[in-house]
Amino acid sequence: MAVETDPLPDPTTSLLAFFGTEVRRIRTSVGMSQEEAARKAHTTQSMLSKIEAAKRVPSADLARDLDLAFRTDGHFGRLHPLVVRYAYPSWFLPIVQLEHDATSVRSFQNQIIPGLLQTEEYARAMLTAVRADNLEDLVAARMTRQSVFERETPPRTWFIVDEYVLMRQIGGTAVMRQQLGRLVTAGREPRIVIQVIPREVAAHPGLAGSFTVLGFSEGSDVLFVDGFSQGRIALDARDVTEGLHAYDLLRAVALSPDASAELIGRHIEELGK
């Protein structure tokens, strides 16, 4: 039987923490272990443990299944919209849903590691810099987005980063070594491609900023452009076409996936010196 190790969060700190403590309170009141509750709610013990510890944002389906498992008459279903509203910035919620539905993701980042590939420690260090009041909720939300890789058929993802992203030691040496190791591991997955634009390439189409193109089994592609306070979603066919063209040009100047992995490995070695 799996051991329950995650500490109970303070329910007064956020709605996400309140949701997690409610799950644990009701689960224990009906005499269920995490393992049993996870099975009845069609999730894993690991995920349920993270939900109870406020380290992941619950999905609407999980909230519904928890109500069915505990017979709580829609309690968690009613809490879920509030949790999501405060865990994600309102402008970013559509992106979360689009990522969930996407069959392909093409992302370029020139400042930080792409959110879908960040470690928890890297994300916390990066988000700490903006001094957000709901830091733990933001970290949990960032990690929850990565559940797209746990789908039965994960999206095909292509990530291009500027080499300067690898050189920016967010969180310090240990955090960065772990983060770069995560990139190397992710790049071995058959549905994930990672390329690096070497610093010798002085000018390229990504200097204007980071962006992502999301593709779907039905409907048109969507372009998301990062911004300072918030990003924007572009649906116009001309904007999407320009985004795809820029991405093709970035792939042309980036190192191959194998050469990119070697470059990331060299940065890991340098951090160990």
Backbone as JSON, one array per atom type, in Angstrom:
{
  "sequence": "MAVETDPLPDPTTSLLAFFGTEVRRIRTSVGMSQEEAARKAHTTQSMLSKIEAAKRVPSADLARDLDLAFRTDGHFGRLHPLVVRYAYPSWFLPIVQLEHDATSVRSFQNQIIPGLLQTEEYARAMLTAVRADNLEDLVAARMTRQSVFERETPPRTWFIVDEYVLMRQIGGTAVMRQQLGRLVTAGREPRIVIQVIPREVAAHPGLAGSFTVLGFSEGSDVLFVDGFSQGRIALDARDVTEGLHAYDLLRAVALSPDASAELIGRHIEELGK",
  "N": [[0.85, -1.2, 0.0], [0.51, 2.24, -0.79], [2.31, 4.91, 0.79], [1.12, 7.65, 2.65], [2.44, 10.69, 2.44], [2.6, 13.46, 1.98], [2.39, 16.66, 3.49], [-0.36, 18.19, 5.31], [-1.91, 21.02, 3.98], [-2.34, 24.5, 5.01], [-5.61, 25.35, 5.33], [-6.55, 27.92, 5.23], [-5.02, 29.46, 3.59], [-5.43, 29.47, 0.82], [-7.87, 28.88, -1.81], [-7.26, 26.58, -3.19], [-5.77, 25.17, -1.3], [-7.78, 24.84, 0.6], [-9.55, 23.2, -0.81], [-7.96, 20.89, -1.04], [-7.64, 20.15, 1.68], [-10.26, 19.64, 2.34], [-10.79, 17.41, 0.76], [-9.1, 15.53, 2.02], [-10.16, 15.59, 4.61], [-12.84, 14.68, 4.31], [-12.37, 12.24, 3.09], [-10.98, 10.79, 5.09], [-12.96, 10.81, 7.02], [-14.85, 9.07, 6.02], [-13.48, 6.79, 6.14], [-11.64, 5.97, 4.13], [-8.65, 4.97, 2.47], [-5.97, 6.75, 0.76], [-5.31, 5.31, -1.5], [-7.56, 3.66, -1.99], [-9.53, 5.65, -2.32], [-8.52, 6.99, -4.54], [-8.73, 5.02, -6.49], [-11.52, 4.74, -6.68], [-12.16, 7.25, -7.57], [-11.1, 7.31, -10.05], [-8.4, 8.01, -10.49], [-4.89, 8.4, -9.72], [-3.03, 7.28, -6.82], [-0.84, 8.87, -6.31], [-1.51, 11.28, -7.63], [-3.82, 12.01, -6.18], [-2.7, 12.39, -3.68], [-1.14, 14.65, -4.2], [-3.16, 16.47, -4.8], [-4.46, 16.67, -2.32], [-2.41, 17.85, -0.91], [-2.34, 20.32, -2.0], [-0.77, 20.67, -4.27], [-1.4, 20.29, -6.86], [-3.78, 21.33, -9.3], [-7.13, 20.47, -9.26], [-8.99, 18.67, -11.78], [-12.1, 19.28, -13.53], [-13.39, 16.88, -14.02], [-12.23, 15.21, -12.09], [-13.11, 16.44, -9.73], [-15.84, 15.94, -9.95], [-15.79, 13.11, -9.88], [-14.79, 12.67, -7.33], [-16.9, 13.57, -5.78], [-18.75, 11.58, -6.42], [-17.4, 9.33, -5.43], [-17.23, 9.88, -2.68], [-19.82, 10.48, -2.12], [-20.82, 13.13, -1.84], [-22.66, 14.91, -2.81], [-22.21, 16.87, -4.88], [-20.42, 18.68, -3.72], [-17.59, 19.06, -4.17], [-17.67, 19.58, -6.85], [-18.93, 22.06, -6.88], [-17.02, 23.62, -5.63], [-14.92, 23.54, -7.4], [-14.92, 25.44, -9.73], [-14.28, 27.85, -8.42], [-11.77, 27.3, -7.32], [-10.21, 26.96, -9.65], [-10.49, 29.48, -10.8], [-9.0, 31.13, -9.11], [-6.53, 29.92, -9.06], [-5.4, 30.1, -11.58], [-4.42, 32.89, -13.6], [-7.02, 34.95, -14.87], [-6.91, 35.62, -17.6], [-5.37, 33.59, -18.58], [-6.69, 31.2, -18.45], [-8.15, 30.31, -20.82], [-5.96, 29.42, -22.36], [-5.02, 27.25, -20.91], [-7.11, 25.44, -21.26], [-7.01, 25.15, -24.03], [-4.47, 23.98, -24.33], [-5.01, 21.56, -23.1], [-6.7, 20.37, -24.94], [-5.23, 20.26, -27.25], [-3.58, 18.69, -30.02], [-1.11, 19.06, -30.97], [1.8, 20.91, -30.1], [3.72, 23.71, -30.59], [6.33, 25.4, -29.43], [8.14, 28.35, -28.66], [10.72, 29.75, -26.73], [12.45, 32.5, -25.43], [13.43, 33.43, -23.06], [12.92, 31.91, -20.7], [12.74, 28.48, -19.47], [10.38, 26.47, -21.18], [7.04, 26.4, -19.89], [5.72, 23.91, -19.81], [7.77, 22.16, -19.48], [9.08, 22.72, -17.17], [10.69, 22.13, -14.0], [9.44, 21.63, -10.67], [10.92, 23.04, -8.76], [12.34, 24.9, -10.28], [10.21, 26.36, -11.38], [9.12, 27.45, -9.03], [11.23, 29.07, -8.13], [11.41, 30.89, -10.25], [8.83, 32.07, -10.23], [8.83, 33.15, -7.72], [10.31, 35.42, -8.01], [8.57, 37.35, -8.98], [7.09, 38.0, -6.81], [4.48, 37.11, -6.08], [1.31, 36.97, -4.42], [-0.06, 34.58, -4.26], [1.78, 32.39, -4.48], [2.23, 29.55, -4.1], [-0.09, 28.48, -5.19], [0.23, 29.28, -7.86], [2.51, 27.84, -8.58], [1.54, 25.22, -8.28], [-0.42, 25.28, -10.26], [1.16, 25.62, -12.54], [2.56, 23.18, -12.59], [0.42, 21.46, -12.9], [-0.42, 21.86, -15.51], [1.28, 20.24, -16.93], [0.13, 17.8, -17.05], [-0.82, 17.17, -19.52], [0.96, 15.52, -20.75], [0.38, 13.11, -19.68], [-1.83, 12.09, -20.83], [-3.7, 9.58, -22.63], [-3.02, 9.59, -25.33], [-0.56, 11.59, -25.77], [0.02, 15.05, -26.73], [1.82, 15.9, -29.73], [4.8, 17.48, -29.28], [6.89, 20.3, -29.76], [9.69, 21.97, -28.9], [11.52, 24.93, -28.92], [14.31, 26.64, -27.79], [16.21, 29.52, -26.93], [19.73, 29.54, -26.53], [20.58, 31.16, -24.47], [18.64, 30.89, -22.56], [19.36, 28.55, -21.27], [21.55, 29.4, -19.93], [20.76, 31.16, -18.01], [20.71, 31.15, -14.71], [18.33, 30.35, -13.0], [17.15, 30.03, -9.77], [19.54, 28.98, -8.89], [22.56, 26.91, -8.92], [22.1, 24.1, -8.34], [19.32, 23.78, -8.74], [19.19, 24.5, -11.42], [20.76, 22.56, -12.67], [19.2, 20.29, -12.25], [16.97, 21.07, -13.7], [17.93, 21.29, -16.34], [18.65, 18.67, -16.71], [16.13, 17.56, -16.75], [15.25, 18.51, -19.22], [16.9, 17.07, -20.97], [16.04, 14.45, -20.45], [13.32, 14.64, -21.16], [13.58, 15.15, -23.87], [14.13, 12.7, -24.92], [11.77, 11.41, -25.17], [9.43, 9.97, -27.44], [7.44, 11.65, -28.53], [8.22, 14.2, -28.09], [10.15, 16.93, -29.07], [13.13, 18.7, -28.78], [14.9, 21.6, -29.4], [17.77, 23.72, -29.61], [18.68, 27.07, -30.09], [21.77, 28.14, -30.92], [24.01, 30.42, -29.23], [25.63, 31.68, -31.02], [24.08, 32.36, -33.15], [23.13, 35.32, -33.88], [20.93, 36.92, -34.68], [17.51, 36.23, -35.06], [14.13, 35.07, -35.9], [12.78, 34.96, -33.47], [13.4, 36.98, -31.73], [11.61, 38.97, -31.14], [9.96, 37.99, -29.2], [8.46, 35.38, -27.11], [6.41, 32.64, -28.23], [3.62, 30.45, -28.99], [2.26, 27.84, -30.96], [-0.68, 26.15, -31.27], [-2.11, 23.1, -32.23], [-4.96, 21.25, -33.45], [-7.18, 18.36, -33.56], [-9.51, 18.89, -34.83], [-10.62, 21.86, -36.39], [-9.04, 25.14, -36.62], [-5.53, 26.07, -36.27], [-4.13, 27.71, -33.37], [-2.63, 30.7, -32.28], [-0.57, 31.7, -29.65], [0.72, 34.45, -28.02], [3.22, 35.5, -25.9], [3.2, 38.0, -23.3], [3.99, 40.99, -21.33], [2.36, 41.57, -18.93], [0.23, 39.99, -19.54], [-0.62, 37.44, -21.92], [-1.65, 37.08, -25.38], [-4.24, 35.68, -27.38], [-4.27, 34.69, -30.69], [-6.4, 34.34, -33.33], [-6.82, 34.9, -35.94], [-6.3, 33.93, -39.26], [-4.14, 34.92, -40.72], [-2.34, 35.84, -38.77], [-1.74, 33.4, -37.49], [-0.55, 32.01, -39.59], [1.74, 33.57, -39.99], [2.97, 33.1, -37.56], [3.53, 30.34, -37.76], [5.27, 30.4, -39.93], [7.4, 31.86, -38.84], [8.15, 30.01, -36.92], [9.07, 27.88, -38.47], [11.33, 29.1, -39.56], [12.83, 29.43, -37.24], [13.34, 26.77, -36.55], [15.01, 26.18, -38.62], [17.4, 27.51, -38.02], [18.12, 26.47, -35.63], [19.92, 24.05, -33.62], [20.2, 20.53, -34.37], [18.02, 18.01, -32.86], [19.65, 16.03, -31.57], [22.17, 17.3, -31.46], [21.4, 19.45, -29.95], [20.77, 18.23, -27.5], [23.33, 17.43, -26.77], [24.52, 19.93, -26.4], [23.01, 20.93, -24.26], [23.82, 19.05, -22.39], [26.5, 19.79, -22.08], [26.22, 22.22, -20.81], [25.17, 21.32, -18.41], [27.37, 19.94, -17.41], [29.12, 22.08, -17.05], [27.86, 23.39, -14.96], [28.41, 21.7, -12.95], [30.99, 22.1, -12.26]],
  "CA": [[0.0, 0.0, 0.0], [1.28, 3.48, -0.87], [2.37, 5.67, 2.03], [0.67, 9.04, 2.53], [3.56, 11.45, 3.0], [2.49, 14.91, 1.78], [1.79, 17.34, 4.65], [-1.65, 18.85, 5.13], [-1.72, 22.47, 3.85], [-3.18, 25.36, 5.82], [-6.78, 25.62, 4.49], [-6.88, 29.35, 5.18], [-4.08, 30.18, 2.73], [-5.96, 29.61, -0.54], [-8.96, 27.97, -2.15], [-6.67, 25.3, -3.57], [-5.46, 24.48, -0.05], [-9.05, 24.46, 1.2], [-10.04, 22.04, -1.56], [-7.16, 19.73, -0.66], [-7.94, 19.71, 3.05], [-11.62, 19.08, 2.31], [-10.68, 16.04, 0.24], [-8.54, 14.65, 3.05], [-11.09, 15.52, 5.75], [-13.98, 13.82, 3.99], [-11.86, 10.88, 2.84], [-10.72, 10.12, 6.36], [-14.21, 10.66, 7.77], [-15.56, 7.88, 5.52], [-12.61, 5.63, 6.35], [-10.96, 5.51, 2.91], [-7.24, 5.29, 2.26], [-5.76, 7.46, -0.5], [-5.3, 4.32, -2.57], [-8.95, 3.28, -2.28], [-10.24, 6.81, -2.84], [-8.02, 7.25, -5.89], [-9.31, 4.02, -7.38], [-12.94, 5.05, -6.87], [-12.25, 8.53, -8.29], [-10.47, 7.11, -11.36], [-7.13, 8.72, -10.58], [-3.81, 7.66, -9.09], [-2.76, 7.66, -5.44], [0.11, 9.97, -6.37], [-2.23, 12.5, -7.96], [-4.69, 12.37, -5.07], [-1.82, 12.92, -2.64], [-0.77, 16.02, -4.58], [-4.37, 17.29, -4.66], [-4.66, 16.93, -0.89], [-1.33, 18.73, -0.44], [-2.46, 21.58, -2.76], [0.32, 20.76, -5.22], [-1.97, 20.18, -8.18], [-5.13, 21.88, -9.44], [-8.01, 19.37, -9.69], [-9.78, 18.86, -12.99], [-13.55, 19.21, -13.3], [-13.75, 15.46, -13.97], [-11.83, 14.65, -10.8], [-14.03, 16.98, -8.72], [-17.09, 15.16, -10.08], [-15.57, 11.73, -9.44], [-14.64, 12.69, -5.87], [-18.26, 13.65, -5.24], [-19.35, 10.26, -6.56], [-16.72, 8.39, -4.55], [-17.53, 10.2, -1.28], [-21.25, 10.77, -2.01], [-20.86, 14.46, -1.22], [-23.75, 15.71, -3.38], [-21.75, 18.02, -5.67], [-19.61, 19.6, -2.92], [-16.34, 19.38, -4.85], [-18.03, 20.18, -8.13], [-19.22, 23.48, -6.67], [-15.77, 24.28, -5.26], [-13.93, 23.51, -8.48], [-14.77, 26.68, -10.5], [-13.61, 28.86, -7.6], [-10.36, 26.92, -7.24], [-9.58, 27.23, -10.94], [-10.49, 30.93, -11.01], [-7.95, 31.78, -8.32], [-5.24, 29.27, -9.29], [-4.88, 30.6, -12.85], [-4.87, 34.23, -14.0], [-8.22, 34.82, -15.7], [-6.58, 35.69, -19.02], [-4.63, 32.4, -18.98], [-7.57, 30.04, -18.43], [-8.38, 29.75, -22.16], [-4.76, 28.73, -22.82], [-4.99, 25.96, -20.22], [-8.07, 24.56, -21.93], [-6.49, 24.86, -25.37], [-3.39, 23.0, -24.17], [-5.63, 20.28, -22.74], [-7.34, 19.8, -26.13], [-4.33, 20.3, -28.41], [-2.9, 17.48, -30.48], [0.28, 19.43, -31.24], [2.25, 22.15, -29.46], [5.01, 24.2, -31.07], [6.61, 26.49, -28.5], [9.46, 28.99, -28.66], [10.98, 30.58, -25.56], [13.76, 33.16, -25.49], [13.8, 33.94, -21.75], [12.84, 30.9, -19.65], [12.37, 27.14, -19.88], [8.93, 26.4, -21.41], [6.3, 25.99, -18.7], [5.38, 22.49, -19.87], [8.96, 21.37, -19.19], [9.74, 23.21, -15.96], [10.62, 21.39, -12.75], [8.73, 22.39, -9.63], [11.87, 23.94, -8.1], [12.61, 25.99, -11.23], [9.01, 27.18, -11.45], [8.99, 28.21, -7.79], [12.26, 30.12, -8.12], [11.04, 31.89, -11.25], [7.63, 32.79, -9.81], [9.16, 33.9, -6.51], [10.87, 36.71, -8.42], [7.5, 38.33, -9.21], [6.5, 38.28, -5.5], [3.04, 36.9, -6.13], [0.71, 36.6, -3.14], [-0.51, 33.19, -4.32], [2.91, 31.69, -5.07], [2.05, 28.1, -4.13], [-1.15, 28.18, -6.17], [0.79, 29.44, -9.19], [3.4, 26.7, -8.81], [0.68, 24.05, -8.48], [-1.06, 25.43, -11.57], [2.19, 25.39, -13.55], [2.82, 21.74, -12.63], [-0.79, 20.77, -13.37], [-0.45, 21.94, -16.97], [2.08, 19.17, -17.51], [-0.67, 16.57, -17.14], [-1.08, 16.86, -20.93], [1.84, 14.42, -21.14], [-0.14, 11.88, -19.08], [-2.98, 11.64, -21.61], [-3.51, 8.31, -23.33], [-2.24, 9.98, -26.5], [-0.07, 12.95, -25.51], [0.21, 15.86, -27.94], [3.18, 15.98, -30.27], [5.29, 18.78, -28.84], [8.16, 20.75, -30.32], [10.15, 23.12, -28.12], [12.76, 25.59, -29.32], [14.73, 27.65, -26.82], [17.47, 30.21, -27.15], [20.75, 29.02, -25.61], [20.68, 32.03, -23.29], [17.73, 30.33, -21.56], [20.12, 27.55, -20.52], [22.61, 30.09, -19.17], [20.16, 31.95, -16.94], [20.66, 30.2, -13.59], [17.19, 30.61, -12.12], [17.12, 29.12, -8.64], [20.87, 28.55, -8.48], [23.22, 25.82, -9.65], [21.46, 22.79, -8.15], [18.01, 23.82, -9.41], [19.38, 24.57, -12.87], [21.25, 21.26, -13.14], [18.04, 19.42, -12.29], [16.1, 21.52, -14.79], [18.52, 20.91, -17.62], [18.51, 17.22, -16.78], [14.74, 17.31, -17.15], [15.18, 18.74, -20.66], [17.54, 15.94, -21.65], [15.15, 13.3, -20.31], [12.11, 14.88, -21.97], [13.92, 15.08, -25.28], [14.2, 11.3, -25.35], [10.41, 10.91, -25.4], [9.18, 9.95, -28.88], [6.53, 12.7, -28.99], [8.77, 15.5, -27.68], [11.37, 17.36, -29.75], [13.71, 19.9, -28.17], [16.02, 22.17, -30.15], [18.37, 24.93, -29.03], [19.32, 28.01, -31.01], [23.04, 28.49, -30.28], [24.2, 31.86, -29.04], [26.32, 32.24, -32.18], [23.06, 32.92, -34.05], [22.86, 36.62, -33.24], [19.59, 37.42, -35.01], [16.57, 35.21, -35.53], [12.75, 35.57, -35.84], [12.21, 34.92, -32.13], [13.87, 38.09, -30.88], [10.47, 39.8, -30.76], [9.29, 37.44, -28.02], [8.07, 33.98, -27.09], [5.07, 32.35, -28.74], [3.26, 29.04, -29.1], [1.21, 27.51, -31.91], [-1.39, 24.95, -30.85], [-2.88, 22.46, -33.28], [-6.08, 20.43, -32.96], [-7.67, 17.35, -34.5], [-10.55, 19.58, -35.58], [-10.53, 23.3, -36.26], [-7.81, 25.81, -37.02], [-4.48, 26.29, -35.29], [-4.25, 28.92, -32.54], [-1.35, 31.3, -31.9], [-0.53, 32.4, -28.36], [1.91, 35.29, -27.93], [3.48, 35.94, -24.53], [3.33, 39.44, -23.07], [4.53, 41.33, -20.0], [1.38, 41.33, -17.88], [-0.6, 38.89, -20.0], [-0.43, 37.13, -23.32], [-2.85, 37.24, -26.2], [-4.57, 34.59, -28.29], [-4.54, 35.17, -32.04], [-7.16, 33.36, -34.1], [-6.82, 35.3, -37.33], [-5.5, 33.01, -40.07], [-2.89, 35.57, -41.13], [-1.44, 35.81, -37.61], [-1.3, 32.02, -37.29], [0.37, 31.7, -40.69], [3.0, 34.25, -39.7], [3.58, 32.38, -36.45], [4.06, 29.08, -38.29], [6.43, 30.73, -40.76], [8.49, 32.2, -37.93], [8.6, 28.78, -36.26], [9.87, 27.15, -39.46], [12.63, 29.78, -39.65], [13.56, 29.12, -36.01], [13.82, 25.39, -36.67], [16.1, 26.15, -39.6], [18.65, 28.02, -37.45], [18.39, 25.74, -34.38], [20.68, 22.81, -33.72], [19.38, 19.33, -34.45], [17.69, 17.5, -31.52], [20.81, 15.35, -30.96], [23.19, 18.32, -31.15], [20.84, 20.26, -28.86], [20.95, 17.45, -26.27], [24.75, 17.5, -26.43], [24.78, 21.27, -25.88], [22.42, 20.98, -22.91], [24.71, 18.25, -21.55], [27.71, 20.57, -21.77], [25.84, 23.22, -19.79], [25.05, 20.59, -17.13], [28.74, 19.69, -16.94], [29.69, 23.35, -16.56], [27.26, 23.71, -13.67], [28.97, 20.8, -11.94], [32.39, 22.46, -11.97]],
  "C": [[0.88, 1.24, 0.0], [1.21, 4.24, 0.45], [1.95, 7.1, 1.78], [1.69, 9.92, 3.23], [3.4, 12.96, 2.9], [1.81, 15.56, 2.98], [0.48, 18.02, 4.3], [-1.42, 20.36, 5.03], [-2.64, 23.23, 4.8], [-4.39, 25.76, 4.98], [-7.14, 27.09, 4.37], [-6.01, 30.12, 4.19], [-4.6, 30.39, 1.31], [-7.12, 28.65, -0.74], [-8.44, 26.6, -2.57], [-6.33, 24.49, -2.32], [-6.73, 24.03, 0.65], [-9.63, 23.23, 0.52], [-9.3, 20.79, -1.13], [-7.47, 19.23, 0.73], [-9.34, 19.14, 3.15], [-11.61, 17.64, 1.78], [-10.17, 15.1, 1.33], [-9.5, 14.5, 4.23], [-12.22, 14.55, 5.48], [-13.52, 12.39, 3.73], [-11.63, 10.12, 4.14], [-11.99, 9.9, 7.17], [-15.01, 9.45, 7.31], [-14.68, 6.64, 5.57], [-11.94, 5.09, 5.11], [-9.48, 5.87, 2.94], [-7.13, 6.09, 0.96], [-5.85, 6.49, -1.67], [-6.72, 3.93, -2.97], [-9.72, 4.44, -2.9], [-9.81, 7.12, -4.28], [-8.63, 6.27, -6.88], [-10.78, 4.35, -7.69], [-13.14, 6.35, -7.65], [-11.53, 8.49, -9.63], [-9.22, 7.97, -11.54], [-6.06, 7.86, -9.93], [-3.62, 8.13, -7.65], [-1.81, 8.85, -5.39], [-0.59, 11.29, -6.66], [-3.13, 12.94, -6.8], [-3.89, 12.95, -3.92], [-1.44, 14.36, -2.94], [-1.97, 16.96, -4.48], [-4.58, 17.65, -3.19], [-3.61, 17.88, -0.33], [-1.33, 20.07, -1.16], [-1.28, 21.78, -3.7], [-0.13, 20.58, -6.66], [-3.37, 20.77, -8.18], [-6.04, 20.76, -9.95], [-8.72, 19.7, -10.99], [-11.26, 18.8, -12.63], [-14.0, 17.75, -13.21], [-13.39, 14.85, -12.63], [-12.74, 15.16, -9.69], [-15.35, 16.2, -8.75], [-16.92, 13.74, -9.54], [-15.36, 11.64, -7.93], [-16.02, 12.77, -5.21], [-18.96, 12.29, -5.33], [-18.74, 9.26, -5.58], [-17.11, 8.61, -3.08], [-19.02, 10.45, -1.02], [-21.48, 12.11, -1.32], [-21.79, 15.43, -1.94], [-23.26, 16.99, -4.07], [-20.88, 19.0, -4.93], [-18.35, 20.02, -3.67], [-16.59, 19.98, -6.23], [-18.32, 21.66, -8.0], [-17.96, 24.26, -6.29], [-14.84, 24.48, -6.46], [-13.82, 24.83, -9.27], [-14.05, 27.78, -9.72], [-12.12, 28.58, -7.5], [-9.63, 27.3, -8.52], [-9.46, 28.73, -11.17], [-9.33, 31.6, -10.29], [-6.58, 31.13, -8.52], [-4.58, 29.78, -10.57], [-5.3, 32.05, -13.04], [-6.03, 34.1, -14.99], [-7.9, 34.82, -17.19], [-5.92, 34.41, -19.52], [-5.51, 31.15, -19.04], [-7.86, 29.47, -19.82], [-7.18, 28.98, -22.7], [-4.68, 27.35, -22.18], [-5.92, 24.97, -20.9], [-7.59, 24.19, -23.32], [-5.36, 23.84, -25.31], [-3.95, 21.61, -23.9], [-6.19, 19.59, -23.98], [-6.4, 19.65, -27.32], [-3.75, 18.93, -28.74], [-1.45, 17.76, -30.85], [0.57, 20.77, -30.56], [3.61, 22.51, -30.04], [5.32, 25.47, -30.28], [8.02, 27.02, -28.69], [9.58, 29.87, -27.43], [12.37, 31.2, -25.67], [14.23, 33.68, -24.14], [13.89, 32.84, -20.68], [12.56, 29.52, -20.27], [10.86, 27.11, -20.12], [8.2, 25.82, -20.2], [5.98, 24.51, -18.67], [6.56, 21.59, -19.53], [9.65, 21.78, -17.9], [9.63, 22.21, -14.8], [9.91, 22.26, -11.72], [9.66, 23.42, -8.98], [12.19, 25.14, -9.0], [11.42, 26.93, -11.29], [8.86, 28.04, -10.2], [10.0, 29.35, -7.74], [11.91, 31.24, -9.08], [9.86, 32.73, -10.78], [7.86, 33.57, -8.52], [9.65, 35.31, -6.86], [9.8, 37.76, -8.64], [6.73, 38.65, -7.94], [4.98, 38.18, -5.5], [2.51, 36.48, -4.76], [0.31, 35.13, -3.1], [0.54, 32.3, -4.96], [2.65, 30.19, -5.19], [0.96, 27.67, -5.1], [-0.6, 28.27, -7.59], [1.72, 28.29, -9.55], [2.58, 25.44, -9.09], [0.03, 24.1, -9.86], [-0.07, 25.15, -12.69], [2.46, 23.9, -13.71], [1.62, 20.98, -13.19], [-0.88, 20.8, -14.89], [0.29, 20.78, -17.62], [1.35, 17.83, -17.57], [-1.03, 16.24, -18.59], [-0.21, 15.69, -21.4], [1.35, 13.08, -20.59], [-1.39, 11.38, -19.8], [-2.67, 10.32, -22.3], [-2.72, 8.5, -24.61], [-1.77, 11.41, -26.29], [0.07, 13.73, -26.81], [1.64, 15.73, -28.45], [3.69, 17.4, -29.98], [6.68, 19.05, -29.4], [8.56, 22.02, -29.58], [11.47, 23.63, -28.68], [13.08, 26.66, -28.29], [16.04, 28.28, -27.27], [18.49, 29.68, -26.14], [20.87, 29.88, -24.36], [19.71, 31.59, -22.19], [18.47, 29.33, -20.67], [21.15, 28.2, -19.61], [22.07, 30.9, -18.01], [19.9, 31.04, -15.74], [19.56, 30.57, -12.6], [17.16, 29.56, -11.02], [18.47, 28.64, -8.17], [21.34, 27.31, -9.22], [22.47, 24.5, -9.55], [20.11, 22.72, -8.88], [18.2, 23.78, -10.92], [19.89, 23.24, -13.42], [20.08, 20.28, -13.24], [17.13, 19.77, -13.46], [16.66, 21.11, -16.15], [18.49, 19.4, -17.81], [17.12, 16.81, -17.2], [14.58, 17.51, -18.66], [15.76, 17.56, -21.43], [16.63, 14.71, -21.62], [13.91, 13.45, -21.19], [12.4, 14.73, -23.45], [14.05, 13.67, -25.82], [12.82, 10.7, -25.61], [10.07, 11.0, -26.89], [8.29, 11.08, -29.4], [6.99, 14.09, -28.58], [10.06, 15.77, -28.44], [11.85, 18.65, -29.09], [14.91, 20.34, -29.01], [16.48, 23.46, -29.48], [18.96, 25.78, -30.15], [20.62, 28.47, -30.35], [23.26, 30.0, -30.23], [24.94, 32.5, -30.2], [25.33, 32.82, -33.2], [22.59, 34.23, -33.42], [21.45, 37.12, -33.47], [18.74, 36.27, -35.53], [15.14, 35.72, -35.33], [12.13, 35.57, -34.45], [12.62, 36.05, -31.22], [12.72, 38.97, -30.42], [9.73, 39.26, -29.54], [8.89, 35.99, -28.2], [6.66, 33.8, -27.64], [4.88, 30.85, -28.86], [2.16, 28.89, -30.15], [0.61, 26.17, -31.5], [-2.21, 24.41, -32.0], [-3.9, 21.49, -32.7], [-6.53, 19.43, -34.01], [-8.78, 17.93, -35.36], [-10.4, 21.09, -35.37], [-9.15, 23.83, -36.6], [-6.79, 25.87, -35.89], [-4.72, 27.61, -34.56], [-2.85, 29.39, -32.18], [-1.5, 31.99, -30.56], [0.79, 33.14, -28.27], [2.07, 35.78, -26.5], [3.59, 37.46, -24.46], [3.81, 39.7, -21.66], [3.54, 40.99, -18.89], [0.44, 40.19, -18.23], [-0.36, 38.66, -21.48], [-1.7, 37.39, -24.1], [-3.01, 36.03, -27.11], [-4.91, 35.19, -29.64], [-5.21, 34.06, -32.83], [-7.17, 33.68, -35.59], [-5.85, 34.42, -38.13], [-4.17, 33.61, -40.48], [-1.87, 35.57, -39.99], [-0.88, 34.41, -37.39], [-0.29, 31.63, -38.36], [1.73, 32.34, -40.47], [3.73, 33.55, -38.56], [4.22, 31.07, -36.9], [5.3, 29.32, -39.15], [7.63, 31.06, -39.88], [9.05, 30.95, -37.25], [9.47, 27.95, -37.2], [11.26, 27.77, -39.58], [13.48, 29.51, -38.41], [14.12, 27.7, -36.04], [15.03, 25.32, -37.61], [17.42, 26.61, -39.01], [19.01, 27.31, -36.14], [19.25, 24.51, -34.65], [19.72, 21.63, -33.84], [19.04, 18.86, -33.03], [18.89, 16.83, -30.83], [21.89, 16.36, -30.57], [22.71, 19.22, -30.0], [21.02, 19.55, -27.52], [22.4, 17.5, -25.82], [25.09, 18.86, -25.82], [24.22, 21.42, -24.47], [23.3, 20.2, -21.94], [25.97, 19.01, -21.16], [27.4, 21.63, -20.72], [25.68, 22.55, -18.42], [26.44, 20.34, -16.56], [29.37, 20.97, -16.38], [29.13, 23.73, -15.21], [27.82, 22.83, -12.56], [30.39, 21.15, -11.55], [32.49, 23.35, -10.74]]
}
